[in-house]
């Protein structure tokens, strides 16, 4: 088997991408970082912020994609967002303006990828640390787009629609309004709210939502992205203080214009064992109310 395939479970609405090329990703210390100068200079950039010799953010094609535009069995596009030229700089080390530039790049690439009529789903995500799935230590995030919508997102859209029919409001608008005043509040600003969710699946899980209802990052204005960058920086600094690897991600379903965009940050402080893997019931030893206290203290809120 040489090409990726999307395969469905025998019974349940569960899918897996079998991707042989992913086995060739770098997994250990590399003799030279592919995202550092001068190696990165050999790569043809999809997008560059700054000039060629003084760049700040670069977007590259993923060399080990699980989906490609030439594979009808696993159609899609994967891109790498190199967040800084300096190998030692982490996202939380950057200024709010620089983090906002990364968000600008997410928006620009979302808009570009959405023009492909086959693309139905775009996920932007970051793996930071080995336990979170990162194969390169240089600060980067990824953009994954495909013609396939994960079933759990279809189910979520149905639940959101059902809530709107019954209540006449967006469930996420209602959630952020309630959580911005409760014990799980981390930050409640003019444009952005952050909180630890009531049923957190991960230790120190955090959600960041814009107050304004819009469905993808291309609709975020400069003030919203700047405040989002402020909250993201503070949250990642707080996670770094705990010494935890983390993921963050947000979903964007192209044809669902009534989503409420939100980013999930999921630190990887515990390993899922038999109960979690076998039953799907998650055991979280850190109450989200305690996690919120840690974030508020770290962020001076």
N, C-alpha and C positions, 0 to 999 in steps of 0.2 A: 504493500500500500504506500503510495507516494504522495497523494493529495489528501487534503482535509475533507472530512465528510461530517455533516450534521446528522446525528442518529437519534431516534426516539426510543424511549423506554418501551418495553413490551406492553405494559398496561397503563401506566400513569402518564400524565402530560409533563414528562421530564425529558430534557434533551441534553446531549453532550456533543461537543465538537471533537472528533478524533483527529488530531493534528500532528502527524509524524515529524514535520519540520521543526516543531517547537522543541523537540528533544535536543536539537543542536544549539539552543541558546546557551550563552556563557553562564556558568553556574558557580564559578570560583574566582579567585583573584586572577585578573588578566594582566599580561605583561604591559599592555597599554590600553588606556580608556578610549573607546571609539567615539566618545562624546567630547573629548578634549582636543584642542588645537595641538598639532596640525592635522591629526587624523580626521577630525570632523570636517576640515576644509576640503577633503576629497569627496565628501558626500554632496550630492545635489540637493539643496534645501527646497522644500515645498513652500516654505515661508520663513522670512527672517525679519526680526525686529532689530533695528540698528543697521549699520553698514557692514560690508563683508569682513572688514578688518577690526570692527569694534561692535560686534553683535551682542545682543542681550538675551534673546530667545530665538531658538531655531526649531522648525518643524521638519522632520525627516520621515521617509517611508520606513516602516518596520521591516527589518531584514528577515525576521522569523515569524511571518504572519500566520495566524490560524485560519484567516479568510482572505480571499483575493478576488479581484474583479474578473479574473479569467477562469474561475472555478465555479461552475453552476451548482455544484453540490455543497459549497460553502462560500457563498458570494459575500463580498464585503471589502472594506478598506481598513487598514490599521496604520496609525501614524504615531510617531514619538514626538513629544514636546520636550526639548532640552531647555530647561528653565534658566540656566546660567552658564556662562563660559568657564567659570572657575570650578574645578572639581570639588573643592572643599566647601563650597557654599550650598547650604540647604535652603529650602523654601522659606522656613521660619527665620532664617538669617537675613532675608531680603527686606527692603523697605516696603511699606504699604503700596507705594507707587509701582514698584517693580512687580509685586504680587498682582496688582491690578492689571499690569501689562500681560501677565500670564493668562488672566481671565479674559482679557481682550483677544488673545490668540485663540482661546477655547471658542469664543463667540465667532470669530472669523472663520475658523475651520468648520464649526458646526454649520454655518451658513453655506460654505462651499460644498460640504459633503451632502447637505440636504438637497442640492440641485440634481443629484443622481436620482432618477425616477425609481430605481430599484431599491434604494436605501429606505428602510422603514424605521430603523432604530439606531440611535447613537448613544454610546456610553463614554463618558470621560472619567478616567480614573487614575489614581496614583498608588503605587506600591512603594512603601518606604521601609527598608529593612528586610533581611532574609526571610523571617517568618511571615512577612506580609507578601512574599512572592517576588521581591525585587531581585533581578539578576544583574543589575548594574548599580553601583553606588553613586554615580554622578546624578545630580538632581534632575529628574525627568518624570513626566507623566505620559499618559497614552490616550489615544482616541480610537475607539472601536466602533465601526459602523457595519451594519448588515441588513439584508433583506428579510431577516427573521426577527420577530418580536418574541422575547421570552414569555412563556405562558403565564408566569406569575405576575407579569406586568399587565397582561390582558385581564387577568382576574382582578388585579388592583384597580384598573380603569373601570371595570364593571361595578366594583364596590363604591368607588368615588361617584360614579354616575347615579347609582342607587341612593346614596346619601343626599345628593343634590335634589333628586326627585322628591324625597321625603321631607327634607329640611329647607330646600331652596337656597342653600349656601354651599360653599366649598368646604370639604372636611378639613383641608390643611389650613385654610384661613381661620377656621374655628379653633383648630388645635393650637396654632401659633398665638392666637389671641388669649387663649386660656393659659398656655405654658409661659407666656411672657410675664405673667403675674404670679406664678406659682413657685414652689420650692425647687423645681428643676430648671428654672430660668438661669441661663448663663449670661446672656446679653440681650437687651431690648433697646435697640436704637431707633432712629427715625426711619431707616430704610430696611434694616435687617434684624432678624431675631434668631437667637441660638439657644438651644436647650438640650438637656439629656432626656431622651424619650422614656415614657412611663414603663414600657416593657423592653428595656434595652437588651439586645442580644449579646452585646460585647461590653467588656469592662470599659467604662469611660466613653461609651458611644455618644456622639454629639451630632445634632442636626442643625444646619444653617439654612434659613429660609428668608426670601425677600418678603416684606410686608405686602407689597403690591402683587396682585395675582397675575402671573404670566407663566408661559409654559416652557420656554427654553432660554438659554443664556443669551441668545442673540437679541432678546427684547430688554435685557438689563441695561439701564442707563449708566452714565459715568459715576453718578453719586452712589448708586446701588453697588456697583462693582468696587468702588473705593471702600465703602463700609464693609462689604463682604471680605475684601482683602484684609482689612483691620482685624476682623473677627477670626479669619482663618489663620493669620499670623499668630494671634494670641493663643488660639486653641492648639496650634502645633508646638508652640513654645511650652505650653503646659504639658503636652504629651511627651515632649522631649525631656522635660524635667523628671518624668516618671521612668525614662529609659525604655519606652515601649516602641516597637515598630507599629506601623499603622497603614491602613488603606483609606482613601476617600474616593467617592464616586458620585455621579449623578446621572440619571437616565433621561433620555429625550426620545419620545415616540413621535415620529414625524407627523402623522396624520391626526394626532390627538392634540388639538389646540386648547383644550380646557384643563390641561395638567397644571399643577402648581409646582414649579421647580423647587427642588431642595437638594442640598448636598448632605450626604452621610459621611461622617468620619468614624472609622471603626478601629480603634487601637486593638492590638493583638496581645492582650495580657494574660490569656488563659488558653489552654488547648482543649478543644472539644474531644470528649472521650465517648465511651459506649452509650451513655444515655442520650447525648446530643446526636451522635451519628445514627444510632439505631432508631430512636423514637422521634427525632426532630424537635424534642423539647429541650430548650436551652437552659442551662444552670449558670446564672451570673452571680458571682460572689460579691460584686460591688454594687450596692443600691444606687440607682441613678441620682437620688437626692444627695448622696455623699459625693458622687462624681461631680455634680453641679457645684458643690461647695469648693472642690479642688479647682475647677475652672475659674470660678468667680475670684478666688483668692489669687490665683496665678495671673489673672487678667486685670486685677484691681477693680473689680465690679462690686 
